[in-house]
Amino acid sequence: MVPKTPLTAWLSRPLADFHLILALCGTLGALGVVMVLSASSVSSYSGSDSSVYALFQKHLMFIGVGTVAFWLGVRVPLSRIRKLSPTAMVVCLGLLALVLTPLGTYSNGSQGWFVLGPVSLQPVELAKVALALWGAHILVVKYEVLHQWRHLLVPVVPAALLMFALVMAQPDLGGTITLAVVLLALLWFAGAPKRLFGIILAGAVAGAVVLAVVAPYRLERVTAFLDPESDPLGGGWQASQALYALADGGLFGKGLGQGQSKWMYLPNVQHDFIFALIGEELGFVGCLVVLGLFGLLGFVGLRIAMRNLDPWIRIVAGTLTTWVVSQAAVNIGYVVGLLPVTGVTLPMISYGGTSLVVTMLLFGILANCARHEPEAVAALRTQGPGKFGRLMRLPAPEPYRPPARRRGGNRVGPGRSGRPARRADRTGRAVAGERRRGAPEYGRRTSSRTTARRTTVPRRGRR
């Protein structure tokens, strides 16, 4: 039995996960505002703008748009978001195709943006959200036939592969990696067999080798990762300078605004290598704080997934959490020299844009999922919306109602594990049907009283 402490007592509150998501979003956003202000001043002054606050002001604008996106994510009912996911998937595939035409803009080695005056849009960021929401919807709809490989993989995997091809045509390796993380998380939380991930991992390694050999700039990144000192003024420049910045920071750092790496030693440090500036100005302690915040996000997100009854919410919450934490791990990994440079941003901390707005939307959806935990639903519907609910004008969440069981079904639920049933477990339909009705994913509990009632009812037949 776990001893009762103030922390465990607070975590047992109905809206603890909702409040933690709000706190994490606000803390990471505030840290990002401070670090972008410090990192972007030199780039702003040396660019076309004469003000040192030019990029910082744009970042604040993206924070404002992201706040609206967060509010929409927590305000719109999850049932409506699920209904809109197929349309969002089609729209995002169309945008990924259109960005490769002359309508798209080529920037930083990739044709992945729509630019209209001061406003830009990167469709791959929206495609990640669409894939997560639509993929979870399809896997839940086909829940009863997921034991068959063709139903488990089709149409989620072909649609994801089409997205991969369109993003690699830009080319955008970082976006492709994040899309792959979303796909793997979907299959994992849907209960795909482990041997499938072994096959996918082998295919990913083979594909990475082929892509690195075909494109010279990718091969240069790999060689720079293996030996950054071989070309310190070329391919290994950013990796080497990032390590120097982390080393100069020491334990407590040089202080905010005192870092030297932003003086063109690390080009565009406010984007992909902002973690190096955190290490230089805030030191090892600042890096630990950032790691702790993302670790706490992983704990809270998976806790939301475990505490929900709706299988779609469980898959979505787990997938979105895995996406954000994995992207942070990839970014930090190549800054400290553990991974090749892939060009993904540090969520909520790097300079804003479509990535920042979409990440804040994800936090809003996670907060919405936290409000649909059974205890949270009961508290919100009996005690009122609370302070944050009244401030954001949030409606009371609807309790989960399991779908009606169709007669003559040839597939049963997975029991308590949440994974597709094995072939040996699908021998008796009647026994397995009882197991499905008692599964926690469908929100029903079988008590000893109801079990005894079923067993004591006499069966009608011939005398």
C-alpha positions in Angstrom: 0.0 0.0 0.0 1.4 3.4 -1.0 1.8 5.7 2.0 -0.4 8.8 2.0 1.7 12.0 1.4 0.7 15.5 0.5 1.8 14.9 -3.1 -0.2 11.7 -3.5 -3.2 13.3 -1.8 -3.0 16.2 -4.3 -2.6 13.8 -7.3 -5.7 12.0 -6.2 -7.8 15.1 -6.7 -10.2 14.8 -9.7 -8.7 17.7 -11.7 -5.1 17.2 -10.7 -4.0 16.2 -14.3 -5.9 19.2 -15.8 -4.2 21.6 -13.5 -0.8 20.0 -14.2 -1.2 20.4 -18.0 -2.1 24.1 -17.5 1.0 24.6 -15.3 3.3 22.8 -17.7 2.0 24.7 -20.7 2.4 28.0 -18.9 5.9 27.2 -17.5 7.3 25.9 -20.7 5.8 28.9 -22.6 7.2 31.4 -20.1 10.7 29.8 -20.3 10.5 29.9 -24.1 9.6 33.6 -24.1 12.6 34.4 -21.9 15.0 32.3 -23.9 13.8 33.6 -27.3 14.2 37.2 -26.0 17.8 36.4 -25.1 18.6 34.3 -28.2 17.0 36.4 -30.9 18.3 39.9 -30.1 21.5 39.6 -32.1 19.8 38.0 -35.1 17.1 40.6 -35.1 19.6 43.5 -35.0 21.9 42.0 -37.7 19.0 41.2 -40.0 16.8 43.5 -42.1 15.1 44.8 -38.9 16.9 47.5 -37.0 15.2 46.6 -33.7 16.6 44.0 -31.4 13.1 43.0 -30.4 11.8 42.2 -33.9 11.9 38.4 -33.6 10.8 38.5 -30.0 7.7 40.5 -31.0 6.8 38.0 -33.6 7.2 35.2 -31.0 4.8 37.0 -28.7 2.4 37.2 -31.6 2.7 33.4 -32.1 2.1 32.9 -28.4 -1.1 34.9 -28.7 -2.3 32.8 -31.6 -1.2 29.6 -29.7 -3.3 30.7 -26.7 -6.4 30.9 -28.9 -5.5 27.4 -30.3 -5.1 26.1 -26.7 -8.5 27.5 -25.8 -10.1 25.9 -28.8 -8.4 22.5 -28.0 -9.8 22.5 -24.5 -13.2 24.1 -25.4 -14.3 22.1 -28.4 -16.0 18.8 -27.4 -13.8 15.8 -28.1 -16.6 14.1 -29.9 -16.7 16.9 -32.4 -12.9 16.8 -32.8 -13.1 13.1 -33.6 -15.9 13.7 -36.2 -13.8 16.3 -37.9 -10.6 14.2 -38.0 -11.3 12.5 -41.4 -11.9 15.9 -43.0 -8.7 17.3 -41.4 -6.7 14.3 -42.8 -7.9 14.9 -46.3 -7.2 18.6 -46.1 -3.7 18.1 -44.7 -2.9 15.6 -47.5 -4.0 18.2 -50.0 -1.9 20.9 -48.3 1.2 18.7 -48.4 0.7 18.2 -52.1 0.1 21.9 -52.8 3.2 23.0 -51.0 5.3 21.2 -53.6 3.8 23.3 -56.4 4.8 26.9 -57.1 2.3 27.9 -54.4 4.9 26.7 -51.8 7.9 28.7 -50.7 11.5 27.3 -50.6 13.3 28.3 -47.4 16.2 26.8 -45.4 16.7 24.0 -47.9 13.1 22.9 -47.9 9.9 23.8 -49.8 7.6 23.3 -46.9 5.9 26.7 -46.3 3.0 28.7 -47.5 3.9 32.4 -47.2 1.3 35.1 -47.5 2.8 38.4 -46.5 4.0 38.3 -42.9 2.0 35.0 -42.3 3.5 31.6 -42.9 2.1 28.1 -42.5 4.0 24.8 -42.4 1.5 22.1 -43.3 3.5 19.2 -42.0 2.8 20.4 -38.4 -0.9 20.2 -39.0 -0.5 16.8 -40.7 0.9 15.4 -37.5 -2.2 16.4 -35.6 -4.5 15.1 -38.3 -2.7 11.7 -38.4 -2.9 11.3 -34.6 -6.6 12.1 -34.4 -7.7 10.3 -37.6 -5.5 7.3 -36.9 -7.0 6.8 -33.4 -10.5 7.1 -34.9 -9.9 4.4 -37.5 -8.2 2.0 -35.0 -11.1 2.4 -32.5 -13.8 1.9 -35.3 -12.0 -1.3 -36.4 -11.3 -2.4 -32.9 -13.1 -5.7 -33.3 -11.0 -6.8 -36.3 -7.5 -5.5 -35.2 -6.3 -9.1 -34.7 -6.1 -9.3 -38.5 -3.0 -7.7 -40.0 -4.8 -6.1 -43.0 -7.3 -4.3 -40.7 -4.6 -3.3 -38.3 -2.4 -1.7 -41.0 -4.9 -0.5 -43.6 -5.7 2.3 -44.1 -3.6 4.0 -41.4 -0.2 2.8 -42.5 -0.7 3.6 -46.3 -2.0 7.1 -45.5 1.0 7.6 -43.2 3.4 6.4 -45.9 1.8 8.8 -48.4 2.5 11.6 -45.9 6.1 10.5 -45.5 6.6 10.6 -49.2 5.1 14.1 -49.6 7.2 15.4 -46.7 10.4 13.8 -47.9 9.8 15.4 -51.3 10.2 18.8 -49.7 12.7 17.5 -48.3 12.1 17.6 -44.5 13.8 14.9 -42.5 12.8 16.3 -39.2 9.1 16.3 -40.1 9.3 12.8 -41.4 10.8 11.5 -38.2 8.1 13.2 -36.1 5.4 11.7 -38.3 7.0 8.3 -37.9 6.9 8.7 -34.1 3.1 9.5 -34.3 2.5 6.4 -36.4 4.4 4.1 -34.1 2.7 5.6 -31.0 -0.7 5.0 -32.7 0.1 1.3 -33.3 1.5 0.8 -29.9 -1.4 2.2 -27.9 -3.8 0.4 -30.2 -2.1 -2.9 -29.2 -0.2 -3.9 -32.2 2.0 -7.0 -31.8 5.6 -6.3 -30.8 7.0 -8.1 -33.8 5.5 -5.5 -36.0 7.7 -2.8 -34.4 10.7 -5.0 -35.1 9.8 -5.1 -38.7 9.2 -1.3 -38.8 12.5 -0.6 -37.1 14.4 -2.7 -39.5 12.7 -1.0 -42.4 13.4 2.4 -40.9 17.1 1.7 -40.5 17.4 0.5 -44.1 15.5 3.5 -45.4 17.7 5.9 -43.4 20.8 4.3 -44.9 19.4 4.7 -48.4 18.4 8.3 -47.8 21.7 9.2 -46.4 23.6 7.7 -49.3 21.3 9.2 -51.9 21.5 12.8 -50.6 24.9 14.3 -50.0 23.7 16.8 -47.4 22.3 13.9 -45.3 25.5 12.0 -45.6 27.4 15.1 -44.4 25.2 15.2 -41.3 25.9 11.6 -40.5 29.7 12.0 -41.0 29.5 15.2 -38.9 27.7 13.3 -36.1 30.3 10.4 -36.2 33.3 12.8 -36.2 32.4 16.5 -35.7 36.0 17.5 -35.4 36.8 16.2 -38.9 35.2 19.3 -40.4 34.9 21.9 -37.5 34.3 24.8 -39.9 31.8 23.0 -42.1 29.4 20.2 -41.4 30.5 19.8 -37.8 30.3 23.6 -37.0 26.9 23.6 -35.2 27.4 20.4 -33.3 30.9 21.5 -32.0 29.7 25.0 -31.1 26.7 23.5 -29.2 29.0 21.4 -27.1 31.2 24.4 -26.4 28.2 26.4 -25.3 27.1 23.7 -22.9 30.6 23.4 -21.5 30.9 27.1 -21.0 27.7 27.2 -18.9 29.1 25.1 -16.1 26.8 24.4 -13.2 24.7 27.6 -12.9 25.5 29.3 -16.3 26.7 32.7 -17.2 23.4 34.4 -16.5 20.5 35.4 -18.8 21.7 37.5 -21.7 25.3 36.7 -21.1 25.8 33.8 -23.6 28.3 34.2 -26.4 27.0 31.5 -28.7 24.2 33.8 -30.0 26.8 36.1 -31.4 26.8 34.1 -34.7 28.8 31.2 -33.2 25.5 29.2 -33.4 23.5 30.6 -36.4 19.8 30.9 -35.7 20.3 29.7 -32.1 16.7 30.6 -31.3 15.4 27.8 -33.5 16.9 24.3 -33.3 19.8 24.9 -30.8 18.1 26.9 -28.1 18.9 24.2 -25.6 22.6 24.9 -26.1 21.9 28.6 -25.1 19.9 27.3 -22.0 23.0 25.3 -21.0 25.3 28.3 -21.5 23.2 30.9 -19.7 21.3 28.8 -17.1 23.9 26.1 -16.7 23.5 22.4 -15.9 20.7 23.3 -13.4 18.7 25.0 -16.1 19.1 22.0 -18.4 17.9 19.7 -15.6 14.8 21.9 -15.1 13.9 21.6 -18.8 14.4 17.8 -18.7 12.3 17.6 -15.6 9.5 19.5 -17.2 9.3 17.2 -20.2 9.6 14.2 -18.0 6.7 15.4 -15.9 4.7 16.0 -19.1 5.3 12.4 -20.1 4.1 11.2 -16.7 1.0 13.3 -16.7 0.1 12.6 -20.4 0.3 8.8 -19.9 -1.6 9.1 -16.6 -4.4 10.8 -18.5 -4.4 8.0 -21.0 -4.6 5.4 -18.3 -7.4 7.0 -16.3 -9.8 7.5 -19.2 -12.4 5.0 -20.2 -12.9 6.1 -23.8 -10.5 4.1 -26.0 -10.2 7.0 -28.5 -9.2 9.4 -25.8 -6.7 6.9 -24.4 -5.0 6.4 -27.8 -5.0 10.2 -28.6 -3.6 11.2 -25.2 -0.9 8.6 -25.3 0.1 9.4 -28.9 0.2 13.2 -28.4 2.3 12.8 -25.2 4.7 10.5 -27.0 5.0 12.9 -29.9 5.9 16.0 -27.8 8.2 14.2 -25.4 10.0 12.3 -28.3 10.4 15.5 -30.3 12.0 17.2 -27.2 14.3 14.1 -26.8 15.4 14.2 -30.4 16.2 18.0 -30.2 18.1 17.7 -26.9 19.8 14.5 -28.2 21.4 16.1 -31.2 22.3 19.3 -29.3 24.3 17.2 -26.8 25.8 15.0 -29.5 23.9 11.8 -29.0 22.0 12.0 -32.3 22.6 13.4 -35.8 21.2 16.9 -36.5 17.6 16.5 -37.9 16.2 20.0 -37.6 13.3 19.6 -35.2 12.5 22.3 -32.7 12.3 22.1 -28.9 8.5 22.2 -28.2 7.2 25.4 -26.5 10.8 26.8 -26.1 12.1 27.3 -29.6 11.2 30.4 -31.6 7.5 30.4 -32.6 5.7 29.6 -35.8 3.4 26.9 -36.9 5.2 24.4 -34.6 4.5 26.6 -31.5 0.9 27.1 -32.3 0.3 23.4 -33.0 2.1 22.4 -29.8 -0.2 24.7 -27.8 -3.1 23.2 -29.5 -1.9 19.7 -28.4 -1.7 20.9 -24.8 -5.3 22.1 -25.1 -6.4 18.7 -26.4 -4.5 17.0 -23.6 -6.2 19.3 -21.0 -9.6 18.4 -22.6 -8.7 14.7 -22.3 -7.9 15.3 -18.6 -11.3 16.8 -18.0 -12.9 13.6 -19.4 -11.4 11.3 -16.7 -14.3 9.7 -14.8 -13.6 11.4 -11.5 -13.1 14.7 -13.2 -16.4 14.3 -15.1 -18.3 13.6 -11.9 -16.7 16.5 -10.1 -17.4 19.0 -12.9 -21.0 17.9 -13.4 -21.8 18.0 -9.6 -19.6 20.8 -8.2 -19.4 23.2 -11.2 -16.7 24.2 -13.7 -14.3 25.6 -11.1 -12.2 28.8 -11.4 -10.4 27.9 -14.7 -13.5 26.5 -16.2 -15.5 29.6 -15.5 -12.5 31.8 -16.8 -12.3 29.9 -20.1 -16.1 29.2 -20.3 -15.6 25.5 -20.6 -18.7 23.3 -20.9 -19.2 20.3 -18.6 -17.8 17.2 -20.2 -20.1 14.3 -21.1 -19.6 11.0 -19.4 -18.4 8.1 -21.5 -21.0 5.8 -22.8 -19.8 2.6 -24.4 -21.1 1.7 -27.8 -23.9 -0.8 -28.1 -22.7 -4.3 -28.7 -23.7 -5.6 -32.1 -25.1 -9.1 -32.3 -23.2 -11.7 -34.3 -19.8 -10.1 -33.8 -16.9 -12.4 -34.8 -14.3 -10.6 -32.7 -14.0 -9.9 -29.0 -12.3 -7.3 -26.9 -8.7 -7.7 -25.7 -9.5 -7.9 -22.0 -7.6 -5.8 -19.6 -4.4 -5.5 -21.6 -5.8 -3.2 -24.3 -4.1 -5.2 -27.0 -5.6 -7.3 -29.8 -6.5 -10.8 -28.6 -4.2 -13.7 -29.5 -5.4 -16.4 -31.8 -5.6 -18.9 -28.9 -7.9 -16.5 -27.0 -10.6 -16.4 -29.7 -12.0 -19.9 -29.4 -15.3 -19.2 -27.8 -17.5 -16.3 -28.8 -19.8 -16.4 -25.9 -17.1 -16.5 -23.2 -15.1 -13.9 -25.0 -18.1 -11.7 -25.4 -18.5 -11.6 -21.6 -14.8 -10.7 -21.4 -15.4 -7.8 -23.8 -18.3 -6.5 -21.8 -16.1 -6.5 -18.7 -13.1 -4.7 -20.3 -12.2 -1.4 -18.7 -12.0 0.3 -22.2 -15.7 0.0 -22.5 -16.4 1.4 -19.1 -18.4 -1.5 -17.6 -17.7 -3.3 -14.4 -19.0 -6.8 -13.6 -19.8 -7.2 -9.9 -20.2 -10.5 -8.1 -23.9 -9.8 -7.7 -24.5 -9.5 -11.4 -22.4 -12.5 -12.1 -24.3 -14.6 -9.6 -27.6 -13.4 -11.1 -26.5 -14.5 -14.5 -25.4 -17.9 -13.3 -28.6 -18.6 -11.3 -31.1 -17.8 -14.0 -32.5 -21.2 -15.2 -32.1 -21.9 -18.9 -35.3 -22.6 -20.8 -35.5 -25.8 -22.8 -37.4 -29.0 -23.4 -38.7 -31.0 -20.4 
